[in-house]
């Protein structure tokens, strides 16, 4: 489903129907990182059931995991796949900070990581959940997390706006529903988008960080940070910008330009900032 067309709302709707009409006892909702879990919980709390009129959370318990302890009475469990793996390994605690980095950001680092092996855990048996909903399923690196995804004896349902080839491969090309950007705009769910191209010298030609300057390094998997002075000049290409190299001045330049043209060239006469995506 296209970005902004209501993937989470749709998921809450079919989860409600699976519980009420299909007899689903428990459903696991996997998210890519911690803040998406909090957003998903809010969606459940705000959802008004169409036939009953009460909120979803007034009818069924929903748990967004912040510890490694399952609530036995919750119909829906929301968690990151990182925490789930920790729980299946029998670990008592999991550092919440490890849930804030997404699998998308760590993709390059995970390419060299061995697949996560999962053994039977009697505290969380495979029959715990009837359905597993995988949000942003294009971001899960299936060669690494596949055993975690397939641990439960459950139907897997993936949600994404940008499916990759490995996503289709994992689900055997079983595309249940597709809602493209074009259809979303025609239906009036989303509005069309305008593209504003902004180029800088750095975004076109790259740049060089001079030797001796302190540079912050961030480990993709653990998000640990360390400062280190460069022994040599560090040239980087434009294609590395915002991937392996972050240039704060470049980001400031983009934001300043957006600020200056927002209500003059882009949206004259408006005072509210429309939904904007910077890529």
N, C-alpha and C positions, 0 to 999 in steps of 0.2 A: 504494500500500500504506500502511496506517495507520502512524502514527509508532510506532516500537518493535517493529514486526512483522518486521523483518529484511530491509530492502531491499538493503543492501549484501551480506549473506550470500547472498541470492537471486541478486544480480548476479554474485558470484564463482562461484556454482554454474553459472549458465548460460554464463559465460565459459569455465569449465573444459570444459563440454560442447562449446562452439563450437570450441575449440582441438583437443580430442582427437577428436571425432566428426564435426565439420563442416568440418575442414580450415582453420579461420581461422589465418592466419599472424601477424597482429598486431592488437591491440585497443587503442583509446585510451579512457581513462576520464577524463572531464572532471568536475572538481569546482568548487564555487562559491568556495571560499577555501582557503588553505593548510592550516589545521588539519584540514579534512575530507580533504585528500589524505593527511595522515599517518595519520588514522584508517582510511582505506581501505587503505593499505599494510599496517597491522596486521591488518586482516581477511583479506587475502590470505595473510599470513604464518601466521595461525592456522588457516586452512581446511584440514581433513583431507579428502582426496579419498575419496569413498565406495567406489570400486571398487579403488583402489590402496593406500589407507591411509597414503600419504605426504602431507606438506604441499604445498600448491600451489607455494610458492616453492622446494621441493626438486626439483620437476619442471620449472618454467618460471621464467624471469627476469622480475621485475617491477621497473620503475623508477619511482620517485616523483621527478619532476623538481625539482631545486633549482638547476639551471643551464640554459642554453639549448642544451645538447648532448644529442642523443639517443643512447641505447645501441642499437647496431645489432642486438644479439642478444636484446633484451628482447621477450617475447611481449606484455606488457602495459605500457603507459605511462600513468602517472597525472599529471595536471597541471591547473592552473587554466586557464580560457579566456583570462585576461589574459596569462599567460605564453605560451600557444600563439599568441596574436595577435602577441606580440613576436617569437617565433621565425619565424613566417611572413613577417614584415616584414624578416627577415634581421638583427635586432639581436643582438649578441654577448652582451649581459648584460641582466638584468631585475631590478629591485629587489624583493627578497623581501617587503618591507613592503607593497608594492602588492597582494599576494595575500591579505592578512588581512581586507580589507573585502569584504563580500558584495555581490552584485548586488542583493539585496533591499534592503539599506541604501541603495544608491545609485540606487534606482529613480527617484525624483523628479528627481535630477540628470541621469540618463541620458535622460529624456524629451525633453530639448532637444538631445541630442548627435546628430550626424550618424552614419549607419550606418558601421561599420568596414569599409573597403574592403580586400579581399585580392587580391593578384596572385599569379601562379604563382611558386613558389619551387622551383627544381630540387633544392635540398638536402632538401626535404621534399615530394616530389611527391604528387599526390592519391591515388595508389594505395598510399601508405604503410600505410594501415590498412584492414582489411576491415569492422570494426564500430567505431562510436563510441557509447559509453555516456555519457549526460548525466545526472549525479546532480543531485538537487534541480532538475529541469528547469523548474519553475515560476518559478525565480528568474532565469533567463537572459532578458534583454530582447531578444526576437527581432528587433525592427526595428533594433537596434544590432549584435548579434552574429551575425545570420543568415548572412552570407557566411563567417564563420569556421566556423560549424557545418556548412555545406554544402560547404566546400572539398574535403573528402576524398570520393573515390568509394567511399562506404561506407554501410552500413545504420546508421540512427540509432535508438538505443533510449533512451527517457527514463524516469527514475525519479522519483517524487514522491509525497508524502502529500497534497498540496493542489494539484491541477491547476487552473490558471486557464483562462479562456476562450481566451487567446492560446496556451496550451499545447496545447489540443485542436486549435486552428486550425493550428498549425505541423505537428502530426502527422496532419493530415487526419482527426481523430477515430478514428484507428486504435488503439483501446484493446485491447491484447493480453491483459491480465490486471488484475483489480481485486480487492483484498483489504481490505474495509471494516473499520472499527473494531468494528462489531457482530460480524462473523464472527470477527475476531481474538479477541475476548473469549469468544465461545462455544467456540472451539477451544482455549481455555486458553493461547494464546500470550501475550496481555496480560491484565491484570486490569482491571476496571472502574475508572472514575475518580470521585473526589468533588471537587466545586467548592466552594471557600471564598472567599467574596466579602469583600474588604476595601476600605473606602472611607475616604478622607481628604478634608479640605477642598480640598486642591490637586487631587486626582483628580476631584472633583465640580465645582469652581468655577474652577479655574485659579489663577493668582497673578500677581504683578508683581515683576520684578527692578528694584530702584531704580537711578536714574541715578548714575553715578560708581563703581559697583561693577565690578571687573574680571571679565570673562566670557570663557570659553574658547570659541573658534569652531573647529569641525572641518569641513574640506572633505570632502564625501561621496566624491568620486572618488579623491582623492589621500591622504586621511586626515591631511593636514597640519594642525597645530594652531597657533593663535596666540591671544594674550591681548589684550583690548581693553577699555578703560573705556567704559561706556555714556554717551552724551551726553544721553539722555532715558530716562525710565522705559520698561521693556519689559514690557507686559502680554502674557500668553499664556493661551489657553483650555485647558480640560482635554483637549480632543481633540489638542492639540499636544504633550502630555506624552509623553516617550519616543519622539517622532517627530522633531520639529524642536527640541525643548527637553528637556534632561535636568536633573532636580532631584535632586541627591545626597541631600538630606534626605528626600525622598519615598521613595527607594529604601531608605534606612536604616530608615524607619518600617515599610515592608512587611516587611523582613527581621526586624526586632525582633519584630513581631507574629507572624510565622510561627514564630520561635524560641519565643515565650512560649506559643503554643497547640499546638505540635507534639505534645508528649508528655502534654498535659493534656486539651485539648478534642478534638483531631483523632485522635490515635492513643495513647490511654491504655494504659500497660502495655508499650509498645514502646520499644526503645532504638536501633533502626536507622532512619535517615531514608529514607522511601520515595522513589521517583522523583517529582520535583516539577517542574512547569512554571509559571513565573510569567509572566503575560501582562497 
